[in-house]
Amino acid sequence: MSGTERHNHSDEACSQGSSEGGTAGQELGAARTSRPDSTPHVGIVDNLLYLFTEPFGIVVDPFGGGASTITVCKKRMRRYWVSDRKVPEKLKHEIGYREHDLVAPDGTVTISGPSRWGDVQLVYLDPPYWRQAEGQYSSDPTDLANMPLEQFNAALSGIIKGYAGKLKAGAHIALLIQPTQWKADDRGWPVYHDLDMIAAAPKRLRMKYHIICDLSTQQSNAQQVDATKETGELLVRSRRLVVWEVV
Ligand SMILES: C[S@@+](CC[C@H](N)C(=O)[O-])C[C@H]1O[C@@H](n2cnc3c(N)ncnc32)[C@H](O)[C@@H]1O
């Protein structure tokens, strides 16, 4: 493989990483075995790809945001189906980054992905952290960050269930989410979205990991620290990563 040649292995226009020099054999070896990146966030995605996918497998990310999943898929030679309800202006040039709103105006969940669901090895879900991100991405009612909690739970659990119904046994769904504390209705009672989603997960999903991710600046911002100083409450400052296997 040479230069920035792009290979399309499916008529679904699933995109796959470009390569910069080196032989295909060397690149494939590196894509399979290189140790995961340890930087926050990118590191989490990189670890997930390392653990749960193989070169040329498809990764689906419907909350694409800043497109770190595309970056990691290119590095590891995975095909990807990445979308967001609004593709950021600076990423509009990114081939294979689609626009798709998971929630229709009437509240119905519509999931997106390639029709070759059998090739999908991982669905990575990094939704807005509910009210912590309210108004941050948009002011639209279908943006998960702007929904009342009940609607947020229904939408997110519907999304998880929708993907669970599409994937073949052995594929994985990963959810990265932070409990909501300083913007919850009652700061003394953090909302543990991870636990809500674990409780709502369909039987088809068997939980493999429920882990606390390393502290990063994203996990305790200045407002959280100020809020807990004010109230004397304990600070919940971790994100949670839940990984289910489809059985
Ligand atoms: C936490 S960010 C994702 C960050 C991303 N993983 C990255 O690497 O930058 C959450 C994203 O979810 C998107 N989003 C919110 N509601 C959505 C919906 N109903 N359908 C699709 N995307 C949605 C937002 O636009 C935002 O970009």
The ligand as an SDF file (V2000), in Angstrom:
LIG
                    3D

 27 29  0  0  0  0  0  0  0  0999 V2000
  -18.8530   13.4660   23.9960 C   0  0  0  0  0  0  0  0  0  0  0  0
  -19.0700   13.9900   22.3250 S   0  0  0  0  0  0  0  0  0  0  0  0
  -18.2010   12.7920   21.4260 C   0  0  0  0  0  0  0  0  0  0  0  0
  -16.7120   13.0250   21.4740 C   0  0  0  0  0  0  0  0  0  0  0  0
  -15.9320   12.1590   20.5290 C   0  0  0  0  0  0  0  0  0  0  0  0
  -15.8220   10.7940   20.9880 N   0  0  0  0  0  0  0  0  0  0  0  0
  -14.5470   12.7320   20.2460 C   0  0  0  0  0  0  0  0  0  0  0  0
  -13.5990   11.9830   20.1690 O   0  0  0  0  0  0  0  0  0  0  0  0
  -14.4290   13.9420   20.0910 O   0  0  0  0  0  0  0  0  0  0  0  0
  -20.7390   13.6380   22.0410 C   0  0  0  0  0  0  0  0  0  0  0  0
  -21.2500   13.8820   20.6200 C   0  0  0  0  0  0  0  0  0  0  0  0
  -22.5800   13.3800   20.5380 O   0  0  0  0  0  0  0  0  0  0  0  0
  -23.2720   14.1220   19.5480 C   0  0  0  0  0  0  0  0  0  0  0  0
  -24.7260   13.9140   19.7110 N   0  0  0  0  0  0  0  0  0  0  0  0
  -25.5610   14.3800   20.6630 C   0  0  0  0  0  0  0  0  0  0  0  0
  -26.8250   13.9750   20.4450 N   0  0  0  0  0  0  0  0  0  0  0  0
  -26.7950   13.2100   19.3240 C   0  0  0  0  0  0  0  0  0  0  0  0
  -27.7750   12.5200   18.5750 C   0  0  0  0  0  0  0  0  0  0  0  0
  -29.0740   12.5590   18.9130 N   0  0  0  0  0  0  0  0  0  0  0  0
  -27.3940   11.8200   17.4690 N   0  0  0  0  0  0  0  0  0  0  0  0
  -26.0860   11.7910   17.0980 C   0  0  0  0  0  0  0  0  0  0  0  0
  -25.0990   12.4530   17.7430 N   0  0  0  0  0  0  0  0  0  0  0  0
  -25.4490   13.1500   18.8520 C   0  0  0  0  0  0  0  0  0  0  0  0
  -22.8080   15.5660   19.7940 C   0  0  0  0  0  0  0  0  0  0  0  0
  -23.0030   16.3390   18.6330 O   0  0  0  0  0  0  0  0  0  0  0  0
  -21.3420   15.3600   20.1840 C   0  0  0  0  0  0  0  0  0  0  0  0
  -20.4880   15.5750   19.0950 O   0  0  0  0  0  0  0  0  0  0  0  0
  1  2  1  0
  2  3  1  0
  2 10  1  0
  3  4  1  0
  4  5  1  0
  5  6  1  0
  5  7  1  0
  7  8  2  0
  7  9  1  0
 10 11  1  0
 11 12  1  0
 11 26  1  0
 12 13  1  0
 13 14  1  0
 13 24  1  0
 14 15  1  0
 14 23  1  0
 15 16  2  0
 16 17  1  0
 17 18  1  0
 17 23  2  0
 18 19  1  0
 18 20  2  0
 20 21  1  0
 21 22  2  0
 22 23  1  0
 24 25  1  0
 24 26  1  0
 26 27  1  0
M  CHG  2   2   1   9  -1
M  END
$$$$
